[in-house]
Amino acid sequence: MANIRDIRRRITSAKNIQQITRAMKFVSAARLRKAQDRVIAARPYARQMVAVLNSLATRVPEQAHPLLAQRGDEKIELVVITADRGLCGAYNTNIIRQALDFLIKHTDKQVELNILGKRGRDFFRRRSYAVRHEAIGVLARPTFSDAAAIARDLIEEFSKGEKDQVWLVYNEFKSVVQQRVIMEPILPIQRLENPDDNARLDYLYDEPPAEIFANLLPRHVEAQIFRALLEACASEQGARMAAMEAATNNAGEMIEGLTLHANKVRQAGITKELIEVVSGAVSTE
């Protein structure tokens, strides 16, 4: 049985860990508020861009722009957005598991990974998967310039014919305790599966369609990448906040249990000493 000194040392260690987890919870809560505000502000623009561009892609031929070309699915690039740090529950595990499922389903295809985040990079670096590009520190403070650089790289690969499809996997922020893994295609620009009669009508363009597409379609890809980064950032902070709250509560329960055990050990020691004193006094008589 552990002595009272060892138990008190464990209680002190648990209290120190509890202070750290509580501080990390407060830091994540503060960062979550900012990240959530940015996500809420970016969603309407990104969703409207998707609706407009999908409708536009349905109305025009594939030859109107390289980003509309449907070339099959032989060469695929999967963009995996993970966190740079752990201590956020199953956040990174869920994304990596979804990415592995995608790779297993497309074993007969040529799939390359584009990894954003240290956790995903470290995981796939130890395994024999083709990684075309990797970057870390993207989710620390997502900016539109970072998203634009990522989008330009993907657009260049797709336009040159190096890739037939580009997919994106990330965590979408639903609430502090709920994040949903999203797997969605980015390139080529998707068409409406069941267009109605209005979707079959053509637009009247003030400028040449080629010029409009050249400006609008790359901006659409940039907006979707930026939204995904914001969603992933908010999801990471929410997951870390929930994980640190659970760790803080678990540490509190451990401290209570150890304190109760320490009191029992102390009481048993005092009782033993009293028995020894009484026994000694009786024996001297």
C-alpha positions, 0 to 999 in steps of 0.5 A: 500500500502506498504511504501518505507521502506518495499519495500526497505527491500524486495529489500535487501532480494531479493539481498541477495538471488540472491547472494546465488543462484549465488554462488550456481550456480558457485559451481555447475558449477565447480563440474559439470565439474569434474563429467562430465569428470568422466562420459565421461571416465567411459561410454565406459568401462561400455558400452563395459562390457554390450555388452560383458557380454550380449553376453557371457550370451547368449552363456552359460547356466544359470547354468554356474554362479548364476548371470545368473540364471533366476528365475522369478520376484516374489521377486524384489529389486529396487535401487533408487539413489537420491540426498542428497539435494534439490534445483535442480529442478525436479531431485529428483521428477522425480526419485521418481515418476518413482520408484512409478510407478514401485511399482504400476505396481508390487503391486502383487510382493514382492518389496523391496527398496534399497535407496541411497540418503537422499531425497529418504530416507526421502520420502519413510520413511514416507510411508509404503514401504519395505526398505531393505537398505538405505545410504546417502552421496554416491553422494557427492564424488562417488568412486569405493569402494562405488560402489563395496560395494553396488554391493557385497550386491546386489550380495549376496542377489541375489546369496542366492535366496533372490531376483529374480531380481534387478532393478536400477533407476537413472538420466542419464546425457545428458546435463546441462539442460537435464537429463533422468530417466533410469530404467534398470535391473542389475541382473540377467545378461541380455541375448540378446533378438534376438541373431544372428548366431554369438551370438550362437557360443561358446567361447574358454576359456583359463581358466575354464569358472567358474573361468572366470565368478566368476571374470568377472560377479561381476566386471560387476555389480560393473562397472554398479553401479559405472557408475550409481553413476557417471551419477547421480552425474553429473545429480544432479550438472547439474540440480542444476546449471540450477535451480540456474541460473533460481532462479538468473534470477527470483531474478533479475526480482523481484529486477527490479520490486520492484525498479520500484515500489519503485520509483513510491511510492517515486514519489507519496510521493514527489508529495503528499508533494508538493501538501500539501505545495502548498495547505498550501501556498495558504490557507495562502494567 
